[in-house]
C-alpha cells in the first residue's frame, strides 16, 4: 500500500493531503510513508488514523502528528480533513 502511494506521487499527480493509517501492510508503515512522501513533496499535509490507541504512544508518536482515532464518524472525518487542509474544521 505504501509503495502504491509513493508511485502516485512519483507520477506527478497533484496531492493536497496524505490520509494514511499508521499500520499498513507491505513493509512501510504510515509514519514511514509520510516521511518518504514529504521527502518527495516538501510541506505535504498528513492526517494519520489508527485503531490501535493502546500501542500508539509506545510506537514513537509525536505531538506534531495529526491523528484521528478509529472509529470515527463521517462528520468528524470531514472536519479533520478540512482542518488539516487549512480550513476551519
NORPEVEN-V701888 format. One line per field, one symbol per residue. psi: psi as a letter, one per 20 degrees, with the letter a starting at -180 (. if undefined). A space follows every 10 residues. Layout:
psi = ???
This chain:
psi = gghgghhggh ijppphqooq qhoqrjiorh ghggghghhh npjpqppqqq imhhighikk qrhipopopq qqqhhggggh ggghjjah.
